[in-house]
């Protein structure tokens, strides 16, 4: 459980953790069950998204535990960005090893999130996933410096507080309770005395930052980097990516479209992939290449399926707090507008609202600088919609410039029973809704 990898990227204090062990939990109070499962596994930390039936556990070594506040689960970040279908990622790490992770409907699959020493081991893991999930599985690739779809830097860019590792706490069931209470009492008395001695010798007027460090300027730099990283989409931006999926050829040279997904990478633009399968017995790779649109690149899997990759331009503007609605305005107007189109949707998920947490700048001594009171406060909540492609074009205009769409998908099911909220072309959109606190 401690054969993990910490992946760092320049310019970001956050660290991706790869190689956690994942378990399925069922029932109510999933957060409590997740913590219980982690303790049973004798883990030091866990990763668990609210409401998820999967929990990742890990035992960090003592040196890495000091970085716990900066550690984020790479598998959980990948799963949160792929809430539709079954998607696997094969990522080459800087040291030559290969990380394989898989998610189904936003849940990390057990026996994935593994770091393999060789390409053969990684391929064996992917073959096992393919044998279990068949044509539903979409496999993505990422190199150590890849800035395309599902790239490792992009995972860190999308990592939120929900992906942050949580301490498991500790327990000593084998030690008698009176002995534990007595030991804790002694420790508390020692800490109280030490704290009092320290307090008496601390200069109350001591500044937190040494000369030369401007807290407001340091925080302004952190906030500007966050603001530029977020791309809020106008109504036309959401319609444009939906239109790009709607215009995909249903058939190319005897190959039929089965699904498509688009995600936002580190670069400004959508990295998209469309999966086609052989539907005509005379279809060949050459017949597909002869008619496929220009600018596509293909990965063949292996004889009867192909994943075509292409890019779609992305608009979007940097986050501007003054243009965001307040939480109350979203509850009153935005959510009401979403509720009005729910009969046309097959599913909708709106997560809990949490304040955006920024990594604080440090002074010359390494201590975190307090945020200035005048800095704008912003909150976020995950949003996911699923339904017929035609219904997605009716997404309320009130979401314009309030939401960052991060993933869009399309699934083709020729045998689907048609209804108000079912179609042969089903789509999904997921992102983050921002609000002004």
C-alpha positions as CSV (number, residue, x, y, z in Angstrom):
1,X,0.0,0.0,0.0
2,X,3.1,2.3,0.1
3,X,4.3,1.7,-3.4
4,X,3.1,5.1,-4.5
5,X,4.4,7.9,-6.6
6,X,4.4,11.6,-5.9
7,X,4.2,13.7,-9.0
8,X,5.2,17.4,-8.9
9,X,4.9,20.1,-11.5
10,X,6.7,23.4,-11.8
11,X,4.8,26.5,-10.5
12,X,2.3,24.5,-8.4
13,X,2.6,23.6,-4.8
14,X,0.1,20.8,-5.1
15,X,1.3,17.2,-5.7
16,X,-0.4,14.3,-7.4
17,X,-0.5,11.0,-5.6
18,X,-0.5,7.9,-7.9
19,X,-0.8,4.3,-6.8
20,X,-3.5,4.3,-4.1
21,X,-5.6,1.2,-3.3
22,X,-9.3,1.5,-4.0
23,X,-12.2,-0.2,-2.3
24,X,-15.9,-0.2,-2.8
25,X,-18.1,0.9,0.1
26,X,-21.9,0.6,0.3
27,X,-24.7,1.8,2.5
28,X,-25.4,5.1,4.1
29,X,-23.0,7.6,5.7
30,X,-20.4,6.8,3.1
31,X,-17.9,9.3,4.6
32,X,-17.9,7.4,7.9
33,X,-17.6,4.0,6.0
34,X,-14.7,5.4,4.0
35,X,-12.8,6.4,7.1
36,X,-13.6,3.0,8.7
37,X,-12.3,1.1,5.6
38,X,-9.1,3.2,5.6
39,X,-8.5,2.4,9.3
40,X,-9.1,-1.3,8.6
41,X,-6.5,-1.2,5.9
42,X,-4.1,0.5,8.4
43,X,-3.8,3.5,6.0
44,X,-2.5,6.9,7.1
45,X,-4.6,8.8,4.6
46,X,-7.6,8.4,2.3
47,X,-9.2,9.9,-0.8
48,X,-13.0,10.0,-1.0
49,X,-15.4,12.3,-2.9
50,X,-18.7,13.2,-1.2
51,X,-21.3,10.6,-2.0
52,X,-18.9,8.3,-3.8
53,X,-19.0,4.5,-3.3
54,X,-15.2,4.3,-3.8
55,X,-12.5,5.1,-1.3
56,X,-8.7,5.2,-2.0
57,X,-6.3,4.4,0.9
58,X,-2.6,4.9,1.3
59,X,0.1,4.6,3.9
60,X,2.4,7.6,3.5
61,X,5.9,7.4,4.9
62,X,6.8,9.9,7.6
63,X,8.6,12.4,5.3
64,X,5.7,12.5,2.9
65,X,3.1,13.0,5.7
66,X,4.5,16.5,6.2
67,X,3.2,17.3,2.7
68,X,-0.3,16.0,3.4
69,X,-2.0,19.3,2.9
70,X,-0.6,19.5,-0.7
71,X,-1.3,15.9,-1.8
72,X,-4.2,15.2,-4.2
73,X,-5.3,11.9,-5.5
74,X,-4.6,11.6,-9.3
75,X,-7.2,8.8,-9.7
76,X,-9.9,10.9,-8.0
77,X,-9.1,13.9,-10.1
78,X,-9.3,11.7,-13.3
79,X,-12.6,10.2,-12.2
80,X,-14.2,13.5,-11.4
81,X,-13.4,14.7,-14.9
82,X,-14.9,11.6,-16.5
83,X,-18.4,11.2,-15.1
84,X,-19.8,9.4,-18.2
85,X,-18.9,6.0,-19.5
86,X,-15.9,3.8,-18.8
87,X,-12.5,5.5,-19.4
88,X,-9.0,4.3,-18.7
89,X,-5.8,6.4,-18.8
90,X,-2.3,5.0,-19.7
91,X,0.2,7.7,-18.7
92,X,4.0,7.5,-19.1
93,X,5.7,9.0,-16.0
94,X,9.0,11.0,-16.1
95,X,10.9,8.0,-14.7
96,X,9.7,5.7,-17.5
97,X,7.1,3.8,-15.4
98,X,3.5,3.7,-16.6
99,X,0.4,4.7,-14.5
100,X,-2.9,3.0,-15.4
101,X,-6.1,4.3,-13.9
102,X,-9.8,3.7,-14.9
103,X,-13.1,5.2,-13.9
104,X,-16.7,4.4,-14.6
105,X,-19.4,7.1,-14.3
106,X,-17.0,9.2,-12.1
107,X,-16.0,6.3,-9.8
108,X,-12.4,5.0,-9.6
109,X,-12.4,1.3,-10.4
110,X,-10.8,-1.1,-8.0
111,X,-7.5,-2.8,-9.2
112,X,-6.7,0.4,-11.2
113,X,-4.6,3.3,-10.1
114,X,-1.4,1.2,-10.4
115,X,2.1,2.2,-11.3
116,X,3.7,-0.4,-13.6
117,X,7.5,-0.9,-14.1
118,X,7.1,-2.0,-17.7
119,X,4.9,-1.5,-20.7
120,X,4.0,-5.2,-20.7
121,X,2.6,-4.9,-17.2
122,X,0.6,-1.8,-18.1
123,X,-0.8,-3.5,-21.2
124,X,-1.8,-6.5,-19.2
125,X,-3.8,-4.3,-16.9
126,X,-5.5,-2.6,-19.8
127,X,-6.3,-6.0,-21.4
128,X,-8.0,-7.0,-18.1
129,X,-10.1,-3.9,-18.2
130,X,-10.9,-4.5,-21.9
131,X,-11.9,-8.1,-21.2
132,X,-14.3,-6.9,-18.4
133,X,-15.8,-3.9,-20.1
134,X,-15.5,-4.7,-23.8
135,X,-16.4,-2.0,-26.3
136,X,-17.6,0.4,-23.6
137,X,-14.0,1.1,-22.5
138,X,-12.2,4.1,-24.0
139,X,-8.4,4.2,-23.5
140,X,-6.5,7.5,-23.4
141,X,-2.8,8.0,-23.6
142,X,-0.6,10.7,-22.0
143,X,3.1,11.2,-22.1
144,X,5.2,12.9,-19.3
145,X,5.0,16.3,-21.1
146,X,1.7,15.8,-22.8
147,X,-0.6,18.9,-22.9
148,X,-3.4,17.2,-24.7
149,X,-6.4,15.3,-23.4
150,X,-6.3,14.0,-19.9
151,X,-2.7,15.1,-19.5
152,X,-1.1,14.8,-16.1
153,X,-0.6,18.6,-15.7
154,X,-4.3,19.0,-16.6
155,X,-5.3,16.6,-13.8
156,X,-3.5,18.8,-11.3
157,X,-5.1,21.8,-12.8
158,X,-8.6,20.3,-12.2
159,X,-7.8,18.9,-8.8
160,X,-10.1,20.4,-6.2
161,X,-10.6,20.2,-2.5
162,X,-12.6,17.0,-3.0
163,X,-9.4,15.3,-4.3
164,X,-7.2,16.3,-1.4
165,X,-6.0,13.5,0.8
166,X,-7.6,13.2,4.2
167,X,-5.9,11.9,7.4
168,X,-7.5,8.7,8.7
169,X,-6.9,9.6,12.4
170,X,-5.6,6.9,14.7
171,X,-6.9,4.3,17.2
172,X,-5.4,1.8,19.6
173,X,-8.0,-0.9,20.2
174,X,-5.5,-3.2,21.9
175,X,-4.6,-0.7,24.6
176,X,-6.9,-0.5,27.7
177,X,-9.0,2.7,27.6
178,X,-7.9,3.9,31.1
179,X,-4.2,3.7,30.0
180,X,-5.0,5.7,26.8
181,X,-6.9,8.3,28.8
182,X,-4.0,8.7,31.3
183,X,-1.5,9.0,28.5
184,X,-3.5,11.6,26.7
185,X,-3.9,13.5,29.9
186,X,-0.1,13.6,30.4
187,X,0.4,14.7,26.8
188,X,-2.2,17.4,27.2
189,X,-0.6,18.7,30.4
190,X,2.8,18.8,28.8
191,X,1.6,20.7,25.7
192,X,-0.4,23.1,27.9
193,X,2.7,24.0,29.9
194,X,4.9,24.2,26.8
195,X,2.4,26.4,25.1
196,X,2.2,28.7,28.1
197,X,6.0,29.0,28.3
198,X,6.1,29.8,24.6
199,X,3.4,32.4,24.8
200,X,5.1,34.3,27.6
201,X,8.2,34.7,25.4
202,X,6.5,35.6,22.2
203,X,6.6,39.3,21.2
204,X,3.0,40.1,20.5
205,X,4.0,42.7,18.0
206,X,6.1,40.3,15.9
207,X,5.2,40.5,12.2
208,X,4.4,37.3,10.3
209,X,6.5,38.3,7.3
210,X,10.1,39.5,7.2
211,X,11.0,42.8,5.6
212,X,10.8,42.8,1.8
213,X,7.7,40.5,1.6
214,X,4.5,42.2,0.7
215,X,1.5,40.0,1.7
216,X,-1.0,41.8,-0.5
217,X,1.3,41.7,-3.6
218,X,2.0,38.0,-2.9
219,X,-1.7,37.1,-2.6
220,X,-2.6,39.2,-5.6
221,X,-0.2,37.1,-7.7
222,X,-1.8,33.9,-6.4
223,X,-5.3,35.1,-7.0
224,X,-4.5,36.3,-10.5
225,X,-3.0,32.9,-11.4
226,X,-6.2,31.2,-10.1
227,X,-8.4,33.7,-12.0
228,X,-6.6,33.1,-15.3
229,X,-6.7,29.3,-14.8
230,X,-10.5,29.3,-14.8
231,X,-12.3,29.7,-18.1
232,X,-15.9,30.7,-17.7
233,X,-18.0,29.9,-20.8
234,X,-20.5,32.1,-22.5
235,X,-23.7,30.6,-23.8
236,X,-22.2,30.4,-27.3
237,X,-19.2,28.5,-26.0
238,X,-21.3,25.7,-24.6
239,X,-23.4,25.5,-27.8
240,X,-20.2,25.4,-29.9
241,X,-18.8,22.3,-28.3
242,X,-22.2,20.6,-28.4
243,X,-22.5,21.5,-32.1
244,X,-19.1,20.0,-32.8
245,X,-20.2,16.7,-31.4
246,X,-23.6,16.9,-33.1
247,X,-21.8,17.3,-36.5
248,X,-19.6,14.2,-36.1
249,X,-20.1,11.8,-39.0
250,X,-22.3,8.9,-37.9
251,X,-20.6,6.6,-40.5
252,X,-17.2,6.7,-42.0
253,X,-16.1,4.1,-44.6
254,X,-18.1,1.3,-43.0
255,X,-17.2,2.4,-39.4
256,X,-20.0,3.6,-37.1
257,X,-19.8,6.2,-34.4
258,X,-20.4,4.8,-30.9
259,X,-19.3,7.5,-28.5
260,X,-17.4,10.8,-28.2
261,X,-15.8,12.7,-25.3
262,X,-14.2,16.1,-25.1
263,X,-12.2,17.5,-22.1
264,X,-10.4,20.7,-21.5
265,X,-6.6,20.4,-21.1
266,X,-4.0,22.8,-19.9
267,X,-4.1,24.6,-23.3
268,X,-7.1,26.7,-24.2
269,X,-9.1,24.3,-26.3
270,X,-11.1,21.1,-26.2
271,X,-9.2,17.8,-26.7
272,X,-11.8,15.4,-28.2
273,X,-11.9,11.8,-29.1
274,X,-14.5,9.8,-31.0
275,X,-14.9,6.1,-31.0
276,X,-15.9,4.2,-34.1
277,X,-16.5,0.5,-34.6
278,X,-16.6,-1.7,-37.7
279,X,-20.3,-2.0,-38.7
280,X,-19.7,-3.3,-42.3
281,X,-17.9,-6.5,-43.0
282,X,-15.8,-4.9,-45.8
283,X,-14.7,-1.9,-43.7
284,X,-11.0,-1.5,-43.3
285,X,-8.6,0.9,-41.7
286,X,-7.9,2.3,-45.1
287,X,-11.6,2.9,-45.8
288,X,-11.8,4.9,-42.6
289,X,-8.7,6.9,-43.3
290,X,-9.8,7.7,-46.8
291,X,-12.9,9.7,-45.7
292,X,-12.2,10.8,-42.2
293,X,-12.0,14.6,-41.6
294,X,-8.6,16.4,-41.9
295,X,-6.8,17.0,-38.7
296,X,-7.7,13.8,-37.0
297,X,-5.3,11.3,-35.5
298,X,-6.2,7.6,-34.8
299,X,-5.5,4.9,-32.3
300,X,-6.6,1.4,-33.5
301,X,-8.1,-0.9,-30.8
302,X,-7.2,-3.4,-32.1
303,X,-9.0,-4.7,-35.2
304,X,-12.6,-3.6,-34.8
305,X,-12.5,-0.2,-33.1
306,X,-10.7,3.1,-33.6
307,X,-10.4,6.2,-31.4
308,X,-10.0,9.3,-33.4
309,X,-8.6,12.4,-31.7
310,X,-9.2,16.0,-32.8
311,X,-9.3,19.5,-31.3
312,X,-12.1,22.0,-31.0
313,X,-11.5,25.7,-30.3
314,X,-12.6,26.9,-26.9
315,X,-13.7,30.4,-26.0
316,X,-14.2,31.3,-22.4
317,X,-13.1,34.2,-20.3
318,X,-11.0,34.5,-17.2
319,X,-13.0,34.4,-14.0
320,X,-14.1,37.9,-13.0
321,X,-15.6,37.9,-9.4
322,X,-17.6,41.0,-10.0
323,X,-19.6,39.3,-12.8
324,X,-20.5,36.2,-10.7
325,X,-23.8,35.9,-9.1
326,X,-24.1,35.4,-5.3
327,X,-24.9,32.0,-3.8
328,X,-28.4,33.3,-3.0
329,X,-29.0,34.5,-6.6
330,X,-27.9,31.1,-7.9
331,X,-30.3,29.3,-5.5
332,X,-33.1,31.7,-6.5
333,X,-32.7,32.0,-10.3
334,X,-30.0,29.7,-11.7
335,X,-31.2,26.5,-9.9
336,X,-34.8,27.3,-10.7
337,X,-34.0,27.6,-14.4
338,X,-32.2,24.2,-14.2
339,X,-35.2,22.6,-12.5
340,X,-37.5,23.8,-15.3
341,X,-35.7,21.6,-17.8
342,X,-35.3,18.6,-15.6
343,X,-38.2,16.7,-17.3
344,X,-36.1,16.8,-20.5
345,X,-33.0,15.4,-18.8
346,X,-32.2,11.8,-17.8
347,X,-30.0,12.9,-14.9
348,X,-28.7,16.0,-13.1
349,X,-26.2,16.4,-10.2
350,X,-25.4,19.5,-8.3
351,X,-22.8,19.1,-5.6
352,X,-22.2,20.9,-2.3
353,X,-21.0,24.5,-2.4
354,X,-17.5,24.9,-1.0
355,X,-15.2,28.0,-0.8
356,X,-12.4,28.0,-3.3
357,X,-9.2,27.2,-1.3
358,X,-6.0,28.8,-2.7
359,X,-2.5,27.7,-1.7
360,X,-1.3,30.6,0.5
361,X,2.0,32.3,-0.4
362,X,4.9,31.9,2.1
363,X,7.1,34.4,3.8
364,X,10.9,34.2,4.0
365,X,10.6,31.8,7.0
366,X,8.2,29.4,5.1
367,X,5.1,30.5,7.1
368,X,1.8,31.0,5.3
369,X,0.7,34.6,4.8
370,X,-2.8,35.5,5.9
371,X,-5.1,36.5,3.1
372,X,-6.0,40.2,3.0
373,X,-9.6,41.0,4.0
374,X,-10.3,42.8,0.8
375,X,-9.6,39.7,-1.4
376,X,-12.7,38.5,-3.2
377,X,-14.2,35.3,-1.9
378,X,-15.4,32.7,-4.5
379,X,-17.2,29.4,-4.0
380,X,-17.6,26.5,-6.3
381,X,-19.9,23.5,-6.7
382,X,-19.8,20.6,-9.3
383,X,-22.5,20.4,-11.9
384,X,-23.3,17.5,-14.2
385,X,-26.2,17.2,-16.7
386,X,-27.2,14.1,-18.8
387,X,-29.9,13.8,-21.4
388,X,-30.7,13.7,-25.1
389,X,-28.4,15.8,-27.2
390,X,-31.4,17.9,-28.3
391,X,-32.1,18.8,-24.6
392,X,-28.6,20.0,-24.0
393,X,-29.1,22.9,-26.4
394,X,-31.8,24.1,-24.0
395,X,-29.4,24.6,-21.1
396,X,-30.4,27.9,-19.4
397,X,-28.7,31.1,-20.5
398,X,-28.4,32.0,-16.8
399,X,-25.4,29.6,-16.7
400,X,-23.5,31.9,-19.1
401,X,-20.3,33.3,-17.6
402,X,-21.0,31.4,-14.4
403,X,-19.9,27.9,-15.2
404,X,-16.7,26.3,-16.5
405,X,-17.5,23.3,-18.6
406,X,-14.8,20.7,-18.3
407,X,-16.1,17.6,-20.0
408,X,-18.7,16.9,-22.7
409,X,-19.7,13.4,-24.0
410,X,-21.9,11.8,-26.6
411,X,-23.2,8.2,-26.7
412,X,-24.9,6.6,-29.7
413,X,-27.5,3.9,-28.9
414,X,-29.4,2.9,-32.0
415,X,-31.7,0.5,-29.9
416,X,-32.7,3.1,-27.3
417,X,-36.4,3.5,-26.6
418,X,-37.4,7.0,-27.5
419,X,-39.1,9.2,-24.9
420,X,-39.0,12.8,-23.6
421,X,-35.7,12.3,-21.8
422,X,-34.3,9.4,-23.9
423,X,-32.8,9.5,-27.4
424,X,-30.5,7.6,-29.7
425,X,-28.1,10.4,-29.1
426,X,-27.4,10.9,-25.4
427,X,-25.1,13.6,-24.2
428,X,-23.5,14.7,-20.9
429,X,-21.9,17.9,-19.7
430,X,-20.0,18.4,-16.4
431,X,-18.2,21.4,-15.0
432,X,-18.0,23.7,-12.0
433,X,-20.5,26.5,-11.1
434,X,-18.9,29.5,-9.4
435,X,-20.5,32.0,-7.1
436,X,-19.5,35.2,-5.3
437,X,-19.5,34.8,-1.5
